[in-house]
């Protein structure tokens, strides 16, 4: 009787499970990638610090050209040598400063250091994007789990009603088909039926009246005394 509704609900449950598994796998992959990036950033702290200079340094022909003496002192922890300064002596040539670091970082030359600095900046942007996507994925997973729970509960209630109908006699089912009960509840409002199965019917499932007391005969009203309400 309720097989179509149960089938539709089970199909929906399968789709929700697939979506939940997909979102969970996506979140796990993003978390692993973010962890890997964090490990790289920790292993290359000096390079990561230099990436802070990229948006601050003066640009020339689309690339970093100069940094200030203050920036050099902050990141190199020393005074710049005269030979790496600009002609006016006010700024530090970026490429020369990176050449100095190449030997300290065991890299071939300043260009390799610069590539590492650019990579560090890209990694930081990628990590931030992953962390943002993780927040969204966690919200979606939480919402999906709520839907899964709701549908699972609905399926359980419908199965209880279907089992009740299957256990009834053919004569009772025939009576139901001929005339539905007075109080009929449609899905998904089955909570009242579960609490009071002797009072409400689910569509044409005429439930057994449980422990119903016989009706008392009403007494004639006494003149001058109103009925209690």
Secondary structure as UniProt FT lines:
FT   HELIX           3..43
FT   HELIX           45..51
FT   TURN            52..56
FT   STRAND          58..60
FT   TURN            61..62
FT   STRAND          63..68
FT   HELIX           69..76
FT   HELIX           82..84
FT   TURN            87..88
FT   STRAND          91..93
FT   HELIX           94..104
FT   TURN            105..106
FT   HELIX           110..166
FT   HELIX           170..178
FT   STRAND          184..185
FT   TURN            187..188
FT   HELIX           191..195
FT   TURN            197..199
FT   STRAND          201..202
FT   TURN            203..204
FT   TURN            223..224
//
